[in-house]
């Protein structure tokens, strides 16, 4: 990456950091209920499991089991779908860490 392309990423980095900033709150106070946290945690795990145990291997096996010129586009499509699942799971994990910091309150 050149310096010019890195400088374009700076606003996105600043927005990402600011979106996770929280006002000063006591460590033991939770801004959400426990069922929401558990549901999002379960959804995060299911999405990651689907992405990494089904979608990504299916995209890789697609090329090996059915070699063809046009199959490359199906492989690309399946891998992009896997990346969408991966980023959705990552976003849920970031939300969980922003709402409940396991480092500041391990109990």
Long-range contacts (C-beta under 8 A, 24 or more apart in sequence): 19-98, 20-94, 20-97, 20-98, 22-98, 27-104, 27-105, 28-105, 30-99, 30-100, 31-99, 32-99, 37-96, 37-99, 37-100, 40-92, 40-95, 40-96, 41-96, 43-92, 44-89, 44-92, 44-93, 44-96, 47-85, 47-88, 47-89, 47-92, 48-85, 48-86, 48-89, 50-85, 51-82, 51-85, 51-86, 51-89, 52-86, 55-81, 55-82, 55-85, 56-82
